[in-house]
C-alpha cells in the first residue's frame, strides 16, 4: 500500500532506504572479508548493528504512517515521514534519491 504524507509517497522511500541498508550490509561484509580496520572509531559489528537498528526504525515509522489514518493523527504521520526523510538524507547523492525526499524545513 502506498501512503502519501505531507506530499511524500512513503512506499518508494521505504524501499529506497531498505535497499541502502542492504548495500551497506553488503559493503560491511566485503570489508570484513578483506579484514580492513577502521580508525578505532567504529567496529564492523557496531556498524552492522546500526544497520539493523535503522531497519527497525524504518519499519516502525512505516507502521505509524499506515496505521495512523485518523485526521487528528496527522502530526504523528508527518513526524514519521520526517524521520524517514532524515534517515534518507545521508544518501542524497545516490542516483535513485528523489528531491521530494529532502527534509522539509521546520
C-alpha positions as CSV (number, residue, x, y, z in Angstrom):
1,X,0.0,0.0,0.0
2,X,1.4,3.4,-1.0
3,X,0.7,6.1,1.5
4,X,1.1,9.8,0.8
5,X,2.0,12.0,3.8
6,X,2.9,15.7,3.5
7,X,3.4,15.3,-0.2
8,X,5.6,12.3,0.3
9,X,4.9,8.8,-1.1
10,X,6.4,6.7,1.6
11,X,6.4,3.3,-0.1
12,X,9.1,4.3,-2.5
13,X,11.1,6.0,0.2
14,X,10.9,2.9,2.4
15,X,12.0,0.7,-0.4
16,X,14.9,3.1,-1.2
17,X,16.0,3.0,2.5
18,X,15.9,-0.8,2.7
19,X,17.9,-1.1,-0.5
20,X,20.5,1.3,1.0
21,X,20.6,-0.8,4.2
22,X,21.2,-3.9,2.1
23,X,24.0,-2.2,0.2
24,X,25.6,-1.0,3.5
25,X,25.5,-4.5,5.0
26,X,27.0,-6.0,1.8
27,X,29.8,-3.4,1.9
28,X,30.4,-4.3,5.6
29,X,30.7,-8.0,4.6
30,X,33.2,-7.1,1.9
31,X,35.2,-5.1,4.3
32,X,35.2,-7.9,6.9
33,X,36.4,-10.4,4.2
34,X,39.3,-8.0,3.4
35,X,39.9,-7.6,7.1
36,X,40.2,-3.9,6.8
37,X,40.3,-2.0,10.0
38,X,38.7,1.3,10.8
39,X,40.5,4.0,12.7
40,X,39.2,2.7,16.0
41,X,36.0,4.8,16.0
42,X,33.7,2.1,14.8
43,X,33.8,-1.6,14.5
44,X,32.2,-3.6,11.8
45,X,29.9,-5.3,14.3
46,X,28.7,-1.9,15.6
47,X,28.1,-0.8,12.0
48,X,26.1,-3.9,11.3
49,X,24.1,-3.4,14.5
50,X,23.5,0.2,13.4
51,X,22.0,-1.0,10.0
52,X,19.7,-3.4,11.8
53,X,18.5,-0.6,14.2
54,X,17.8,1.6,11.2
55,X,15.8,-1.2,9.6
56,X,13.7,-1.4,12.8
57,X,13.2,2.4,12.9
58,X,12.1,2.4,9.2
59,X,9.6,-0.4,9.8
60,X,8.2,1.4,12.9
61,X,7.9,4.7,11.0
62,X,6.2,3.0,8.1
63,X,3.7,1.4,10.5
64,X,2.9,4.7,12.1
65,X,2.2,6.2,8.8
66,X,0.0,3.4,7.6
67,X,-1.9,2.7,10.8
68,X,-2.5,6.3,11.8
69,X,-5.2,7.3,9.4
70,X,-7.5,9.5,11.5
71,X,-7.4,13.2,10.7
72,X,-6.3,14.1,14.2
73,X,-3.3,11.8,13.8
74,X,-1.8,13.8,11.0
75,X,1.0,15.2,13.3
76,X,2.1,11.6,14.0
77,X,2.2,10.7,10.3
78,X,4.0,13.9,9.4
79,X,6.6,13.3,12.1
80,X,7.1,9.7,11.0
81,X,7.6,10.9,7.4
82,X,10.2,13.5,8.6
83,X,12.1,10.7,10.4
84,X,12.2,8.7,7.1
85,X,13.5,11.8,5.3
86,X,16.1,12.2,7.9
87,X,17.3,8.6,7.5
88,X,17.5,9.1,3.7
89,X,19.5,12.3,4.0
90,X,22.9,10.6,4.1
91,X,22.1,9.0,0.7
92,X,21.1,12.2,-1.1
93,X,23.9,11.8,-3.6
94,X,22.6,8.3,-4.6
95,X,21.3,8.2,-8.2
96,X,17.9,6.9,-7.0
97,X,17.4,9.6,-4.4
98,X,14.4,11.9,-5.2
99,X,14.3,15.6,-4.4
100,X,10.9,15.3,-2.7
101,X,12.6,13.1,-0.1
102,X,14.7,16.0,1.2
103,X,13.9,17.0,4.7
104,X,11.4,19.8,4.9
105,X,12.4,22.9,6.9
106,X,10.7,23.2,10.2
